[in-house]
Amino acid sequence: MDRQLLRDKILGCFNGKNVGGTLGAPLEGKNGFFDIEYFIQPNIVNNPPPNDDLDLQISSLNAARRFGRNVNSEILAEYYNIFVNPSWAEYGVGKSNLRRGIPTPICGYHANSYKDSCGSFIRSEIWACLCPGHPELATRYAYFDSSIDHADEGTYGEVFWAAMQSAAFVESNVNKLIDIGLSYIPQASATYKGIKLVISCYESGKSYEEARDIIFKEIAGAFSYQHTRLKDIKLTEYAPAPAGFDAPQNIAIAILGLLYGEGDFGKSMLLAVNCGEDADCTAGSLAATLGIILGNSSLPEKWIKPINDVIVTASLNTLDYGMTMNTPFFLPKSTQELADEIIRCIPKMLTVEAYDITENGLEVFPKDDFYCKDTEEVYYKGAFGNRGREYFNTTELLSMPHYSVYKELSLFKIQAIYENDFFFENGKETSVKLKIYDNGEAKIQHWLTIRAYTCAGVEIKEKACTLPLGNCNGDVTEKTFHILPTQVEGDKFDVIFDISMEGHASMNLLKLSFFAK
């Protein structure tokens, strides 16, 4: 895949995102079925409305510009807190938790009624475009991004779209792309079930209207109910979900448009938009996906020309940083600028085997198989042939308990699990389990020494221990630390774990925080 084709698809992605978001914006939060046929806002020529669906991804791109493959949830969270203006719903909860000292990924889950909402899956495109043809990487970054302000269905949504859209740089069959996306999320999730329901309706020959009715009856959602007075609700026969439980239904609506639109860019968007609900998100995600598949050069001029590549932003705080001369924040004014900057960043995000600089410029080499698979099951569990892996894969990240944090270090990976939660009461013991995984770098068994440090008023029963860590698939060492707050002054204390390996120079520290109940 050479630079010219790559750029055409990235440009198609974000022009599609811009067009879909613009088309759906007037129906966002509307309850009922509609029949619009084109943009209904006045004065959109060269003037699309700003859209958080696109804005927030520019913050993520800036993190990728600086940190490349080292981008993780902590880095993205810092950019989120600095550059993201909105504080409503999930955005506000995520930022509030972070500012209290609650780390990722717990900050996206704890006390977050909007963890299952749509504000995460709308941010998938940047990861797909930075990792074209490599959904195994795009979905990891999508998880990092989502965990700032979402969990569960909200996160499954972003992972699903990132997998689909990354694979779409090479694969054009929509049904196969949906299968690829589904392979990365739990089958028991409402998002998975909603997508499969739409597929079933389409394959069994049900009409668009019949499928739409089935979706609203079987996949509960609450988006429009939050924006519509009770007396104005039209779809009263459809039971609402709890406030904030929006992603499964809206993703199903987007897939409805994608399947029943049968490759027609405009028709697909309109089928989704006319369902109302989170209409700018549903149309934006499916139009971005079609934009990658078709490429910008094949998108209909009817839809693309009015927007004319213009990007208008409102959700990013760049004023503070515009006051200094040396701030490198990149704020594109057009999708052309955005596409070129993404291409410059792709080598920072991919492994060296996944790209090359040739006579055609940047050339990306996609994976042979886009499906999510456990590559460590080639040999028996624990067999020497299955070597460690430097990072947690998407499946591992999605399966972690909510009250846990993780860290990927130079020679091993750590998962720290709060065995209850992160609250404490003086005189009541709590515990943390550390699970440490070999990552295959050292090629030998390790001996780890773990020392735990905390403040006055807190006792740790296991102040130090030494543990072996093997170097084959499945090798993990575990240690539970029992912590007793006796007389903590204040509403918070920290525990620092220093994990050292005899003969190795790397410093490995993990900080866990506990909050007064």
Sequence and secondary structure as in RCSB ss.txt:
>XXXX:A:sequence
MDRQLLRDKILGCFNGKNVGGTLGAPLEGKNGFFDIEYFIQPNIVNNPPPNDDLDLQISSLNAARRFGRNVNSEI
LAEYYNIFVNPSWAEYGVGKSNLRRGIPTPICGYHANSYKDSCGSFIRSEIWACLCPGHPELATRYAYFDSSIDH
ADEGTYGEVFWAAMQSAAFVESNVNKLIDIGLSYIPQASATYKGIKLVISCYESGKSYEEARDIIFKEIAGAFSY
QHTRLKDIKLTEYAPAPAGFDAPQNIAIAILGLLYGEGDFGKSMLLAVNCGEDADCTAGSLAATLGIILGNSSLP
EKWIKPINDVIVTASLNTLDYGMTMNTPFFLPKSTQELADEIIRCIPKMLTVEAYDITENGLEVFPKDDFYCKDT
EEVYYKGAFGNRGREYFNTTELLSMPHYSVYKELSLFKIQAIYENDFFFENGKETSVKLKIYDNGEAKIQHWLTI
RAYTCAGVEIKEKACTLPLGNCNGDVTEKTFHILPTQVEGDKFDVIFDISMEGHASMNLLKLSFFAK
>XXXX:A:secstr
  HHHHHHHHHHHHHHHHHHHHHHGGGTTB S     S  SSS TT     HHHHHHHHHHHHHHHHGGG  HHH
HHHHHHHHB   SHHHHHHHHHHHHT  TTHHHHTT TTTTSTTTGGG HHHHHHSTT HHHHHHHHHHHHTTT 
 HHHHHHHHHHHHHHHHTTT   HHHHHHHHHTTS TTSHHHHHHHHHHHHHHTT  HHHHHHHHHHHS   TGG
GTS GGG S TTS   STT  HHHHHHHHHHHHHHHTT HHHHHHHHHTT BSHHHHHHHHHHHHHHHH GGGS 
HHHHTTTTTB    SB  HHHHTSTT      SBHHHHHHHHHHHHHHHS GGGEEEETTEEEE   S  S   G
GGSS TT TTS   SS  HHHHHTS SSEEEEE SSEEEEEEESS SEE TT  EEEEEEEEE SSS S EEEEE
EEE  TTEEES  EEEEEE  STT EEEEEEEEEESS  SSEEEEEEEEEETT     EEEEEEEE 
